[in-house]
Amino acid sequence: MSPATRRLVLDLVAVVLLLAVPVLGFGPSFDGAGHLLAGFGAIVLGVGIAWLCARRRWGVLPTAGLTVAAYFLFGGALALPHTALFGVIPTLDTWTQLALGAVQSWKRLLTTVAPVSPGDGHLIVPFLLTLVAAVLTASLALRLRQAGWALIPVTAFLIGQILLGMTEPAVPLLQGIVFAVVAAVWLALRQAWDPGRAAVRIEATAVSDAATVRHSRVRRLVSGAAVVAVAVGVGVATAAVASPPSTRYVLRDIVIPPFDVKQYASPLQAFRGLVRDDAETPLFTVEGLPEDGRIRLATMDAYNGMVVNVSDEGAGSSSSFTPLRSNMSPDAEGTRAQLRFEIDELGGVWLPDAGAVRSIEFSGDRADDLRRTAHYNDATGTAAVTAGLAPGVTYTVDTVFPFVPSDEALADAEFAPVKMPQQDGIPEGLSQLATDAVGDADTPIKQARALQTWLATDGYFSHGLEDDPYSPSGHGAARIMSFFGGDEIIGDDEQYAVAMALLSSQLGIPARVVMGWHPDEGEAGGEFVATGDNVHAWVEIAFDGFGWVPFDPTPDEDNEPNEQTTTPRANPKPQVLQPPPPAQEPAELPPAIANDRDQEEEDDAGFDWIGAILIPAGIGIGILAVLFAPFVIMGAIKTARRTKRRNAERRADRISGGWDELVDRAVDLNAPVASGATRTESAAVVATTMARPEVTDLAGSADARVFGPGEPTDADVEAFWDEVDAIVVGMSGQVSVWRRLRARLSLRSLRRRRMPRGGAA
């Protein structure tokens, strides 16, 4: 194997190994191994493009063009196979999603709960990021003599992968070690195999003394040590960035989800309004509901003395909504079902669903708008759509109905160690009521059943409507006090569900309130029409190993008191009525409040600027900076090279530097000047190729001033450089704009070997 082939193989292997480290790092962010196909496929494409362009000596523009073409030609097979024909041939939908995904996929990845589904377009991120990094890294490695520059894009790729990944990486220490070892070994071998540094050139030894030889050896040692130091530094920095979760920072932790459910009123406030005004109104219809299936509208676990609502505290926050994806509730076990919902008169943002939802597919004219604004909470099984529901909205829910364990199965189960939010404004005396209701129950399930049984058997049912026993709406502290403080316990699902949840909280039982619908006892499943008459609220309690189990504390509707009560029940001690009673009958308020607050939030740009504009723009600017950083650095290197030549200590060296500058500019413009050629030989090539015959006279002038008697004057140096600049301007002016741009970004002049100072063979 020739030295050139050996170095080529070394470069390609090292580049592939370095790129593989961040590709494997995407593992925790994706569900399945789809990111591996996208990442390693992009490595093959990127390295292939870089090798072809380096072999053909193509510049930046052809390389960029091939990269864009590869993105659109192979993006369907590697990142969006579900949109491609036969999973390989790109379609118009594929190209549309690839074009939009280049800008939007970064935000979607960061605002979706991981692990994300490969089928939702998220694979565009590792595919595009790896493709660009592979092209840049391999191009710099194959074109530059100093391969250390190639560590810039691959290190930026690794840092980008970490920022886009999870707080808990797969193998952070291994990532840093592998990256550092590969980089150090690669650069060390490149240093050892470089023929220009392995020994002092014959031409140099012929004109240099022993001191020059020693200086060359020392320079090689220092350069080698610097290369290894750079590699080790990169590895240490990488290991630091890929450190354990206690010090690891990722963008996912600071990106604010675009939907804040807490701005909307609690749906339980509208419970009595639905019962009173929509008893016979079809709110929505669902097909495919199992016999014991429950339809969930909202799940609430926080109480503030006035209303029960969602919270942002505790494990699995009830306000933590994320955009829809196709692999929601991945750990759910039970009976798989597919439900079809059709909305009639139900409004608002809360989207009815059932079970542990795996996916939601909208249909109809508003499908795209609804899909973009729909969100789901895995912890509570609740969905919402900010675009708002309207008659005619239809969607299909792919879900899993968990098995409801029997009391026998829960006999030895403990309450789940769930951290519940802090409850405020709970009326005094509930703790004693809860203790008395539980009595001698000695197991968690018996305690939960004791609370449910006490409320369901000792209480009475009433919606408080016309001809019903007196039962005010609401579930604030004052209403709960009157609920327990009267001669009889009277209420409907709203009061009983909240009461049981509050009693449970006094005993340390993890409980939450759910509002929704379910077929009444004796009703079959299949097609179910939801109305205000069959709306319900119930309690869910978490058991370790079984999840959330439903409890119905509401008495039967026919369980009414013997004598109708027409006056309010006496309340206990008034000093506990803090905070003051809220306004009753707020059922009509939530839609208007929600709409007003929604409009206010839309008018407030402070929220959206951060999550929707600033962060995606920052990511885009960062990617552009990574793309153009090597070329900006190369331009700075050429400028520094010219400055060094122009300001050399000896005037003769300034003359030689001026000639080198002219030849380098000609080489960047594709003049085939051989390395090590004399000025006369170089002038002949430049004069013929670039049609600049005056170059021949300038070469003779340079030889005369460098090798002639005496030292050139400052005026001679200035005149010589003026001639060089004039010729360079003339050469650039006779080529196209694209060729001049390619010349500015060309690496050819940086890879040429030159004769020792003086220029004579």
Secondary structure, DSSP 8 states (H G I E B T S, - for coil): --HHHHHHHHHHHHHHHHHHHHHHHTGGGBSSSHHHHHHHHHHHHHHHHHHHHHHTT--HHHHHHHHHHHHHHHHHHHT-TTTSBTTTB--HHHHHHHHHHHHHHHHHHHTS-SSB-GGGTTTHHHHHHHHHHHHHHHHHHHH-SSGGGGHHHHHHHHHHHHHHS-SS-S-HHHHHHHHHHHHHHHHHHHHHH-HHHHS--HHHHHH--HHHHHHHHHHHHHHHHHHHHHHHHHHHHHHHHT--TTT---GGGT---S--GGGS--GGGGHHHHHHH-SS---EEEEEE-TT--EEEEEE-EE-SS-EE--S-SSS-TT--EE--SS-STT--SEEEEEEEEESS--SSEE-EESEEEEEEEESTTHHHHHHHEEEETTTTEEEETT---TT-EEEEEEEE-----TTTTTT--B---------S--TTHHHHHHHHHTT--SHHHHHHHHHHHHHHH-EE----TTS-------SHHHHHHHHHSSS-EE-HHHHHHHHHHHHHHTT--EEEEEEE---TT---EEEEE-STTEEEEEEEEETTTEEEEE-----TT---SS---S----S-GGG--S----S-GGGHHHHHHHHHHHHHHH-HHHHIIIIIIHHHHHHHHHHHHHHHHHHHHHHHHHHHHHHHHT-SSHHHHHHHHHHHHHHHHHHTT----TT--HHHHHHHHHHHHT-THHHHHHHHHHHHHHSSS---HHHHHHHHHHHHHHHHHHHHTS-HHHHHHHHT--HHHH----STT---
